[in-house]
Amino acid sequence: MHQPKSIPMHLHPSWEKVCLPKDKGDLGIKNLALFNLALLCKWKWRCLNERNTIWYEFLNFRYGPFPSTIFTSNIGSVRRKDSLCSMGGRTDEEAGWFTCNINSVLGDGSSINFWREKWIGSEPLCSTFPNLFRVERHKVATVANKGRWDIGIWRWIWDWSEALSLDAAAELVVLKGFLVGITPHMNVEDKHRWIANPLGIYSVKSCYSILISIYNQHLLQPDVERALHELWLNDIPSKVSVFCWRLLQNKLATRDNLSAKGIITNFVSRSCTFCFNVIESCDHLFFSCPLAKRVWDGIHSWMGTNFISLETGWGHFLAFGSFLKSSRHNKVRHLIWCTTT
């Protein structure tokens, strides 16, 4: 019995590419590893916002006080790979995406780290004032620990490990300006907001989107991305969409691609199947080969439009779709193009 030939593994798009969302031009297949990480990181979020539970007390005992454990990775004698801090990356730099997407809302200041959390401004104070942070004696101090109430007036307390340099002194002037009018609110609990969600509440969906954008750095040319995005708007069978998706990204098993991967070693065998004059690439085979041009000429004659002679897949695709400009044609804009290819 004849067995259909499988696509060479060399020509399969990378897993990182197919996991990108469709609005980025790719297949939108869920990356289970990153999705699982988004689920696990929900525990981090709950540790920051659900402090009146039994399980919180247990984790607080096991890993150290929250939220300082999450924001500072100060886990004491607990091995890092066993800690909640390891969720999101193997190093502090890799896991920093989580804390970068959290804003702390000042209440009484008892659980907000003065230097390491984003509670005033767009970044932690340790990043804004690095010279001051370097000489700070209590780097894990909370906002409440950095001041005291004096006859109804909140006064900030500074404690440096050494005399301030000129740069640090200049930073202190700016910091004091930042803090003018900022005081803790007695009997009000500190809160945290998830930046990626307009509601300020952690969601697995928003976290997964962040992880996809961080770990999948595959970038397409803007025109190719636009073409792929418009491709997914068409109401056509999925197998046709996937074929056209591979065509627009030059991932079909053409002779040029097979030669580049060492599957075809004879230079002569790289020639186009139809014209034998040019190397067989996706763009040539479907758009610039004389036979392909005759096919497209016939399609345009049937449609009553002018023939388009473009030799790139994305250019041909976008130009063909421009014939139907009405928004009601979005789902069939490229139907004839996809059928022809």
Stockholm file with secondary structure:
# STOCKHOLM 1.0

chainA/1-341         MHQPKSIPMHLHPSWEKVCLPKDKGDLGIKNLALFNLALLCKWKWRCLNERNTIWYEFLNFRYGPFPSTIFTSNIGSVRRKDSLCSMGGRTDEEAGWFTCNINSVLGDGSSINFWREKWIGSEPLCSTFPNLFRVERHKVATVANKGRWDIGIWRWIWDWSEALSLDAAAELVVLKGFLVGITPHMNVEDKHRWIANPLGIYSVKSCYSILISIYNQHLLQPDVERALHELWLNDIPSKVSVFCWRLLQNKLATRDNLSAKGIITNFVSRSCTFCFNVIESCDHLFFSCPLAKRVWDGIHSWMGTNFISLETGWGHFLAFGSFLKSSRHNKVRHLIWCTTT
#=GR chainA/1-341 SS CCCCCCCCGGGSCCHHHHTSCGGGTSCCCCCHHHHHHHHHHHHHHHHHHCCSSHHHHHHHHHHCSTTHHHHHCCCTTSCGGGSGGGTTCSSHHHHHHHHHTEEEECSSSSSSBTTTSCSSSSSCHHHHCHHHHHHBSCTTCBTGGGEEEETTEEEECCCBSSCCCHHHHHHHHHHHHHTTTCCCCTTCCCEEEETTSTTSCCCHHHHHHHHHHHHCCCCCCHHHHHHHHHHTTSCCCHHHHHHHHHHHTTCSCCHHHHHHTTSCCCGGGGBCTTTSSSBCCHHIIIIISHHHHHHHHHHHHHHTCCCCCCCSHHHHHHHHHTTCCSGGGTTTTTHHHHHHC
#=GC SS_cons         CCCCCCCCGGGSCCHHHHTSCGGGTSCCCCCHHHHHHHHHHHHHHHHHHCCSSHHHHHHHHHHCSTTHHHHHCCCTTSCGGGSGGGTTCSSHHHHHHHHHTEEEECSSSSSSBTTTSCSSSSSCHHHHCHHHHHHBSCTTCBTGGGEEEETTEEEECCCBSSCCCHHHHHHHHHHHHHTTTCCCCTTCCCEEEETTSTTSCCCHHHHHHHHHHHHCCCCCCHHHHHHHHHHTTSCCCHHHHHHHHHHHTTCSCCHHHHHHTTSCCCGGGGBCTTTSSSBCCHHIIIIISHHHHHHHHHHHHHHTCCCCCCCSHHHHHHHHHTTCCSGGGTTTTTHHHHHHC
//
